[in-house]
Structures are given as C-alpha cells and as structure tokens.
Amino acid sequence: LYTWKVTTCLILGIVLILLFKKSKSLKPFFYSYWIWGIILLWDIYWQELRVKEIQKLYILQKAHTSILIHQHGKYGEFILEKNKFFNDRAIRKIQENTGKELGIIHWKERFLPTSTQILHLDSLQKNCRLAQPFDLIRHGTNLRFEEIQEWFQTPVWIADGSNKVWKIKEWQSHAQQVDLQLYSTPEKGFISFDCHPFPRR
C-alpha cells in the first residue's frame, strides 16, 4: 500500500514537471508537490496509528481446517492445525495476503491440538483477554448437540470450516430452541472479536 502511494507521488511529480516546464517560475510546481507530499505523509502516519491500535482475533473460513489470527497492531499470531492442507508455502501465502489486508508485518505461528474438538477461548495469552469469550467447534461431525452442551462454557458458539455444513445446520436448529448463539464461518465468512490487554497491577 505504501509503495503504491510513493509511486503515485512520483508519477504526480513527473506530471507536474511536464505541466510547468514551460513556466518561467517553478514555484507552482514546488508548492503543489510539497502539499501533496504532506498529505501523503499524513495519510501514511494515520494508517500506522490505525493499525497499531488494532487488537483482534479472527476466525477465518477455510474448508476442512481451522485457522485463527490474533492481531496486536503489526504483530500477528497465526494459529492453525497441522494437516495435509498446509505446507510452508500455503502458510506464507495466507500470511502474505492477510498481512497486506490487516497491516500485519511480523508473524509467529502456533499450532492447535489436533485432538481437541471443542476449544474454549476466553484468553489467548497471559496479558490478553477477549471482549467476547466463545467456544469453537472443530471437526465435530461425530458430535451430537447434547454432547456439545456438556462441554461448552459460553453462550456464543462458533463452528468453523472444518465441520460439515449439514452438521452445522443441525446444531443451529437445536441452538435456536435453547436460545444459544451459534455462528457458522461457512455461512458468514470470517468472524472477528476484539481483545484487550489485562490491566496492569
């Protein structure tokens, strides 16, 4: 994004030179270029501030697997499971695409336990808590709704792309009867929650 803006600034400078090259004074050119430069720098600075303040958890939609991204400004934690759908190249591609969109530059990775079908998330790190705790259902095609109820600790449930769509719809019909929220990433796409650092003592 920043490269594009700098390139635009350079192109504008060339255009202004061509427009004012026959003028006896280059002051209009310098004034115009100076004003554009200030606007560009302010926009970059504002974007930096905006990204720095972002603290979110994203549950991405990808069939057959689970992907979460924990973002604190330019720093992102890529939380995924080890399976045949991911190799280093695929991981780097997703990080590159999401990094451009979210403004994440620095990445680290963490792997989810493969045997855990219900993941309770109220905090991601010792210094961070989610604004809305939730439970995540992964690879739960063999789970009945009553089994899930016994494990769940929050009123918000999320079923990601690792689950079969028909099974998610079955869970949703039961959830409506007991006034529980069950979100489906195959239906809604990615879902995000704010997270906040714990207050310092």
N, C-alpha and C positions, 0 to 999 in steps of 0.2 A: 504493500500500500504506500509506504513512504517512498520507495523507489519510483513508483508511478507519479507521485506528486512532485518529486525533484525533477523527473524527466519533463513533466508538464511545464514546470517553471523554466527549464532551459529552452524548451520549444517556444514558450511565450517570449523569452528574451530575444531569440532569433527573429521572431515575427516583428517585435518592436524595433529591432535594429533595421530591418528592411523598410519598415514604415517611416522611420525618422532619419534614414541615412542621407536623404537629400535636404534635410532641415539644417539651417545654419547653427542651430543650438540643439545639443543633445539632452538638455535639461528635461524635456517631457519624457524622454526615454528613461532616464535615470530615476525620475520621480515615480513613473509607472512601475518600473521594475522593483524599486525599493518598497513601494506599497504592497505589491504582490508578494515580495519576499517576507514582509512582516505577517501578512495574512497566512502564508504557508507555514511559517514557524509557529504561529499561534495555534493553527489547526493541529499540527503535529504534537505540540505541547499539551493541548486539550485531550487529544486521543491518548497520550501517555497517562495523563491523570485518570481518565475514564477507565482504562484497562487496569491501572494499579488498584483501583477501588473494588474491582470485581472479585467476589468470593462466592463461588457457586459449586454445586455438584450437579453434573449432567449424567443422566442415564440415556445412553444412545440406543438407537434402534438398529440392530443388525441380526438377521435371521441366524438361528442355530447357536447363538453365543451371547455372552454378556460383556458389555463394555460400559465403564463409568469413567468420567473425567472429573477430577477435583481441581478446581482452579483457584489460585490466590494470586491475582494480578498476572504477571508474566510467567508465573511458575505453575506448571500443571503436573498432576499425577495421573498417569494412565493406568487404570485399574481394569484388568482383563483376566480371562482364564486361558490356561494353556490347552490348546486343542489344534486339530488339523487345519482349521480355518485361518490360523495366524502363523505367519513366519515373520522374520525380522523386516523383510521388505514391506509386507502388508501393514505391520505396525507403524513403520516410518511414514508410509503413505497417509494413513489416517491421522497421525500426529501432524504431518505437514499441512493437510487440508484443514483440520480443526484449529491448528495453531494460527493459520492465516485469518480464519474467521473470528477467533476469540482473542487474538493478540498474545497467545502463549508462545514464549521463546525457549524457555528452559523446561525440559521434561525429565521425569523419572517414572519408573514402572513398578507396579505391584500386582501380584497375581492372586486371584480369588481361589479359595479352596474348592477343588473340583467336586467334592462330595457334599457340599452344603447346598441344599435346595431352597432353604428359606434363610435369607440374610437380613438380620436386624441392624438398621443403620440409624443411630441417633448421634453418633460422633465418628469422625474419620481419623482424628489424631488427638493427642492429649490436649492440644491447645485450640481445638476447633469443634464446634457443635452445629448441628443442622437446625435451621429455623423450624423445619417440619420433619420430625422423625418419621421414618417409614420402614416397611418391611418389603423386601424384594423376593419375588418368586422366580427361581431359576430351574430350568429343566424339570418342571413339575408335572409332566404329563401323567405320571402314575399316581399323583396325589389327589385324594378326594377333598372336597371343600371342608368337611368336618375335621380332617387331619390338619389342614392349614390353620383352621381356627384355634386348634390346641397350641400351636406354636407361635402364632402372631401376638405381638405385644403392642401394636399401634393401630389406630383406626384407618390408616392410609396404607393401602397395598398397591404394589406395582408389579405387573407381570411383563417381563421383557421379551425380546425376540427369540430367546432360547426355548420358549414354550410354544406349543401348537396353538394356532388361532382358535380352533374349535374348542379347545380346553379352556382357554381364557374366557370365551363367551359363556361357557358353562359355569365357571366360577363367578362371573359377573352377575348372572341371573340369581345365584344364591346370595351374593353380597347385597344386592338390592333389597332382598327380603329381610335382612338383618341390619340395614342402614349402615353399611360399610362402603368406603370408597375404594374401588379397585380400578386403577388406571392401566391401560394397555399401550405399550410403546408401538406394537404393530398397528394400532388404531390411531394413536395420537402423534406418533413420531417421538423425537427425543423429549425428555421431561427434565426440568431443572428445579433445584431448590437452593435457596440462599443458605449460606453457612456463616457463622460468626465466631470470632475468637473468644475464648473464655476470658472473663475479666481478670486482670492481674491483681494479685493479692499484695 
